[in-house]
Each structure stands twice: as structure tokens, then as C-alpha cells.
Amino acid sequence: MLNEFRQDLVSGDWVLFATGRAKGHIKKEEKFYQPKIGCPFEDLGASGNEEPVMIFNKGIRSNIEGYHAGDWTTIVIPNKNPAVMPGICPPPIKKGPFQKMVAAGFHELVITKDHDKGICCFNFEETKELLTVYRNRYREIAKDECGQYVLIFHNRGPKAGATIYHNHSQILSIPILPPEILKSMKGTEDYYREHGQKVHDVMLQWEIQEGKRIIYDDGHFIAFCPFVSKTPYELRIFPKKFSPRFETITEDEISSLANALNSVLKKMDKALDEPDFNFYIHTAPVHKNHHDEFYHWHMEIVPRLSIVGGLELGTDVYVNVIDPDEAAELFRKTDV
């Protein structure tokens, strides 16, 4: 039984591991499903969506005619109910003692064609195409002068915030730097100033040396359950070559990442019986700054098996009821 606090090297956050509480904290729910009939992604035009901004068909970028002919496998459209809107981005203004600003930015949906095929069931070509779309749209959105940060993320299931069953991801650009990103960027620099080493290099080297939590390593990308996992069965995928920015990924690196992501998601899906989950890409802010030389981009995958309670909300100290060593062992022995 594991009962101890562990501190994250980057953020400084503490996580409480209390594995004796697992039985009451791990929740399984009924599978989430919505039929094709009535799905807003089956007929995008009839559902009142705008024209797409990017289309791919079997690995090749297509023009708009391919959309109208139905010849597409991955499509990007503006979100019909966006959290932010394209437009000018004036500086913040005062409202009493507070600051406020226009919610300018891009909010797009990345939709794959097959209604009943989720990302955990993708083959190599399908995953590679999806990652290529992520990268290409990031590069385009990052050209907007308003955007300070671009987040690429995927939600599956109600516990992960998904309201539509049909497989889709989201890309969101915002005109501010999120506090969590600022904390991470500062944490990487502070660690380097104090220790003379890049914190993610230290973390990866130690995980490789330990070997207990690694579930995938092809020499280019490595996947593991972090020693300081905030949530049960958390996974991270890192490129082994240092890089602060996801958008600089090459074609060969996309292929390697597709293999890594396929392997990890399939293992997670089988071992945990198709859990709701989120994944997101942590990358450096849009505009280059001095933090770039310390930060290492990566993917984080978070199965949604536990509920955030009063301790987490009241203290920002997360409770993890699963030992990351045991989580990694379960994934390693899961054949896919």
C-alpha cells in the first residue's frame, strides 16, 4: 500500500498517493453511445456548420469540392458554438479593480469520418493523418497575431466533457497565456537555473533508468506513467529528442508518434475497459521567448476514472489512488 506525498519537478505541485482508497474512488459507468441518426457530424451542412477550413482524404489534403462530394476522412470546421471568436484583440481594460478583454481566438473541431470508430481503434494511417491535421492547423492558427496559446485536445465520454459521441478533437487559440502554462514555463527555467539541467531531460533519464513505469519506447518516443501522476493511470508521451514545440514535428516524427499513440491508447482502452479520457498536447506558447530553451513538448493522456473532491478543490493537492508502477505494469502486460 502506498501512502506518501510526491512533488512534481516542473510545477511544484504536490500529489497525495493513497492506494488503499482505490476501491471507493475508481468509478466505472455505462458506455457512452449516440446513434448515427441525429448526429450533427453525419451531415455537416444540414447541421448548420460553416464551410471547412481543412480537409484530408486518406492521407492527402483535399480541396473544398472533396467536402461536398463526401470524399474526406478528416475534416476541420469552425465550432458552431465557439468559446472564442475570430476578430480583433484589443488590450485588456479595467472594470473596477479587475481586468477584462475580448475573447478573441479560434475554436475548431477536427472530425473523422466514421461515426462508430473512435481514436483508440485507429490504424497507423488514420492516426498519422489526424496528427498531421493537428500540426498543420496549429501552424495556420499560430499566424494570427491575437493568439498567445493554442491547445489541441480530445475528449471521449461524458466524464471527459464530451457531449457528442462521434469521434472529434478540438483546437482552441486564446489571447492570454493560461496560468498553468506560465507556471510550467517558469518551473522549467527555475529548475535549470538551480540545477544546470533541463528538467524534462532529468525526468526522462530517471524514468528510463528506473524502467518501472515505461510502457513504450521505440528510440524516438517514450510513453510512461509518471512518478508524480495526478490521476489514476495517467500517461505521457515525450519525444526523446528535445524540442519545445509540437508544430515543428517532421513527417518521420509524426509517423513515430502515430505508432506510440496507437500503442498507448489501445493498451489503455483494453486494460481499463474503454474509459472516458482526455488527451492534450502541451507545447510552448505561440510567440517564442526565453523559456523555449528549457521546455519540452509532450502529450498527456488522462483516463477519467475518479472524481475530483473537496480536498483537491480546497487545496489543489490531488489524490491518486493508483500506484503509477502498478498502472504501468498493467499496461505493459496488456496485449493489443
N, C-alpha and C positions, 0 to 999 in steps of 0.2 A: 504494500500500500504506500502511495506517495503522498506526503503532506509537507509541502515546502513552498516558499516564495522564490520566484526566479525573475531577474530583471533583464529586460530587453536592452541589448547593446546600443541600438540606434535611438530609440525613443526615450529610454529611461523608465518606461512603464513597468510596473510590477504585475506579475501573474501569480495567482494562488492555485497550486495544484492540490486537489483534494479528491483522490481517485476513489475513496471509499463512498463517495456520494453519487457514483455513476448511475446506480440503479434508478434513483428517483429523478435524475436530471436529463437522461437521454430519452427523448420522446420520438416515437415513430407515429406517423399519421397515414391516412389513406392516400393512395396515389392520386395525383392531380391530373385530370384529363378534361379536355373540351373537344367536342366533335368538329369535323371539318365544316359542317353546315353551321353557318353563322360566324365562322372565324373571319375576322377583319383582314387577315393576311392572305386569304384564298383568292379574293378578287380585290386588289388594292385600289383600282379605280372606282369601283362601285362603293367602296367603303369611305370614299371622300378624301383619299390621300392625295398629296401633291405628286408631281412628276418625280421620278427617281433622280438621284444625283450620281449614282454609280451602279453599274450592272456587270456581273460576271456570269459567263456561261461555260461550265466545265473547264475552269481554269483560265479562260481568256476573257479579257474585258470586251464588253459589247456596247453598241450604241443604243439609243433610245428606242429604235424600231424593234430591237430584240425584246424589250419590255412589253410592247403592245402585242407582239406575236406570242408572248408567253415563253420565249426562248431565254430563260435565265435560270441560274442555280443559286446565286446570291445577289441580293439587291439592297441598296441603301436608299431610304426615303426620309424626308423630314418627319419628325414626330408630329402627329396631328394634335397632340395635347402637350406642347413643349413646356419644360420648366424654364427655359430661357428663349429669347427671340433674337434673330439676327438684326443688327442695326447699329447705330452709333453708341459709343460708350463714353459719355461724359464722366469726369472725375466725381468722386463721392461728394455729397453735400451734407450739411449739418441739418439735423432735425432735433431741436432741443440739444441734449447732451450727446445724442447718438449721431452716427454716420449712416447714410443710405446711398444707394446707387442703382442705376438702371440694370435690370437683369438681362444683359446682352450676351449673346453667345449662340452656339449651335447645339441642337439636340436631335440626333438622328437615330434611326433604327436600322440595324443590319439583319435582314431576314433571309433565311434559307428556304428553299422551295418546298421540301417535303414536310407536310403537316405532321406526320407521325414519326419523324426521325429527329431525335434530339442530338445534341453535340456529342454526347457520350457514345453514340452509335456511329459516328462519322468514320469513314475510311481516311487514309492518308491524304488523298487528293482533295477531299472535301474540307478537311481541317486546314490544309495548306492554302486553299482558296480563301477560306474565312480569315486566316491570319494575314494574307496578302491584302484583303479588303480593309482590315483594321489599319494596317500600315499606310496604305495609300490614302485612305480618308483622313488619317491623322495628319499626314503631310499637307493635304489640301486645307484642312481646317486651321492648322497652325499658321497659315499665311495671314489669317485675319489679325489685324493689329489689336483688336479688343481682347483677344483670348490670352489669359495668363496660364491656364492649365487645361489640359484635355484628358478626360478619363474614359477609358474603354472598359466596359463591364458587361457581365452576363448574369442574369438571374433565372434560376429554374425553380418553379414551385412557389406556392403562396408564402411559405416561411422565409423565402428569399426575396419576397417583394414582387414576384411575377403575378400578373393578373391575366395574361394571355398564354395559353398552352403552347401554341405554335412556336417553334424554335426561333429565337431572335436575341440579338445583343443590342447594346446601346453605346453611343458615343456622345459625350457631353463636354462642351467647352464653356468655361466660365471666366469672367473678367477679374477674378480675385485669386489669390493663392490660398488654398484651404489650410487652416491651422495645422492639420495633421501632416500635410506635405511640408510646411515650413518647419515643423518640429523635426521631421525626419531629415530634411536637408541640413538643418543646423546640427542635429545629432551626429551626422556623418563627418561634418567638418570638425566639431568639437573632439570627436574620438581621434581624428588624425592629428590634431594639434597636441593632444595629450599623449598619444602613444606612437606617433610617427608611422602608423599603418592605416590602410583603408579598412573601415570596419567590416564591410561585406567580404573583403578578402579574408580577414581573420575568421569571420563566421564560417565561410565556406571551407577554409582549410581545416578548421576544427571539426566540422561535420564530417568531412572526408576522413580525417584521422580517427574519429570515433567510429564511424561506419554504421552505427546502430540505427540511425534514422533515415538513411538514404534508401530510396526505392527505385531510382532510375539514374543512370549515368552513362552517357554514350560518348563522353570525351568532349562534347560541345555544350550540352545542357545537363544540369543536375537537378533532381527533384528529391525533396526530403520533407519530413515532418519536423518543424523547427523545435529546438530545445526549449525555447520560450514560446510555445503555441498558445495563443489567447483562447482558442476554442477547440473542442474535440475534433481530432482527425484533420486539423489544418494542414495544408500542403503549400509548398512554394517551389517554383521552378526558376532557376537562375541560369543565365548564360555563364559559362566558365571563363570566357574572355571578358575582361572588364569593359563595360560600356554604360554611360549614364542614360542613354536614350533608346527607347524601343524603336522609334521611327527610322533609325539608321540601320536596322537589321537587313542583311543581304538575302538574296534568293536562297543561297545554300543554308544560311542560318534559319530561314523560315522553314525549310524542309526539316532541319534537325528539331526545331521547336514543335513542328507538327507531330513528329514521332513521339516526342516527350509528352506533349499534351494528350495525345491519343492514349498512350500507355497509362498515364496517371488517372485520367478521367474514367477509363474503362475499369481499372482496378477499384477506384473509389465507388463507382456505380454498382459493381458486383459485390464488393465486400460489405457495403453499407445498405444494400437493397434499395438502390435508386433514390438517394436522399435529395431533398431540396438543397440547392447550393448557390453560392455566388462565386464568380471569379472576376478579378480585375487586374489591370496592368498598372503597376507602379513605375512611373517614368519621371524624368526630370521635368521641371516646368518648361513651358514653350520657349521662353527667352533665355538664352544662355547666360549663366552667371558663374561666379567663382565656386559655387557649390558643386558644379558639374564634375569637377575632377575627383570628388570623393564619393559620389552617389552611383549605385549600381542598379540598373532597372531589373525588374523581375515580375513574375506573375504570382498572385496569391489566390488559392482556392479554399473556400470556407464552406464545408457542409453545415447545414442548419439543423443540428440535432438537439441543441439546448436552447433554453430561453434566458435572455438577459434579465436579471432580477435586481432587487434593491441594492445589494452590495455593489454590483457593477455600476448602477446608475448613481449611487450615492458617493462612491469613492473613485470610480474609473479603474478599479482593480478587478480584472476579470478572473472568474473561477473556471478552471479547466478540470474536468473530472476524468480525463483520459490521459494516461502517461504517453507522451509522444513516442517513446521507444516501443511501446506495445502497439500504438497506431501504425507505425512503420512496419513492424513485424507482420501485422495483419495484411497490409497492402502487399508486402513482398511475397507472401505465400499465396496470394490470390492470383490464379492463372487466368489470363484473358487471351 
